[in-house]
């Protein structure tokens, strides 16, 4: 009797563990496909909005508009020089 209960518990634990492994695998595949999928743009063909043309280029990285050190706010500047 004890052996049958012990086997049932082992079987239940194995089923729960296997289900967990399968669930993690399915979630990994779903997340991987979500990140890899390219964006799809649908156009009706009659848009009048100006979009990017072949003459315009967009930088691949953000470029700061102001170069060099930023000026301190007036409350953080030292006393005025004579």
C-alpha positions in Angstrom: 0.0 0.0 0.0 2.8 2.4 0.9 4.6 1.6 -2.3 1.6 2.4 -4.5 1.1 5.8 -2.8 4.9 6.6 -3.1 4.7 5.7 -6.8 1.7 7.9 -7.4 3.5 10.8 -5.7 6.6 10.3 -7.8 4.4 10.2 -10.9 2.6 13.4 -9.9 5.9 15.2 -9.2 7.3 14.0 -12.6 4.2 15.2 -14.4 4.3 18.6 -12.7 8.1 19.0 -13.5 7.6 18.0 -17.1 4.8 20.4 -17.5 6.9 23.2 -16.1 9.8 22.4 -18.5 7.4 22.4 -21.5 5.9 25.6 -20.4 9.3 27.3 -20.1 10.3 26.1 -23.5 7.1 27.3 -25.1 7.5 30.8 -23.5 11.1 31.0 -24.6 10.1 30.2 -28.2 7.3 32.8 -28.1 9.5 35.5 -26.6 12.3 34.7 -29.2 9.9 35.0 -32.1 8.4 38.2 -30.7 11.8 39.9 -30.7 13.0 38.7 -34.1 9.8 39.5 -36.0 10.3 42.5 -38.3 7.9 45.4 -38.2 5.3 45.4 -40.9 4.1 48.7 -42.4 0.9 48.7 -44.3 0.2 51.5 -46.8 -2.9 52.3 -48.7 -1.0 54.0 -51.5 -2.9 57.3 -51.4 -1.1 59.0 -48.5 -0.3 62.7 -48.9 1.9 62.9 -45.8 5.6 63.6 -46.5 7.7 60.6 -45.5 11.4 60.0 -45.8 12.8 60.0 -49.3 15.9 58.6 -50.7 17.5 62.1 -50.4 17.1 62.2 -46.6 19.3 60.1 -44.4 18.8 59.2 -40.8 21.7 58.6 -38.5 22.1 55.2 -37.0 23.0 56.6 -33.7 21.8 59.6 -31.7 23.9 62.7 -32.3 23.9 65.6 -29.8 22.9 69.0 -31.2 25.1 70.9 -28.8 28.8 69.9 -28.5 31.1 70.7 -25.6 30.4 71.2 -21.9 27.0 72.6 -20.9 26.9 75.9 -19.0 26.0 75.8 -15.3 22.7 77.3 -14.2 23.1 80.8 -12.7 22.4 79.5 -9.1 25.3 77.1 -9.3 27.8 79.5 -10.8 30.5 81.0 -8.6 30.7 84.8 -7.9 31.0 87.0 -10.9 34.5 87.9 -12.0 35.4 91.6 -12.0 
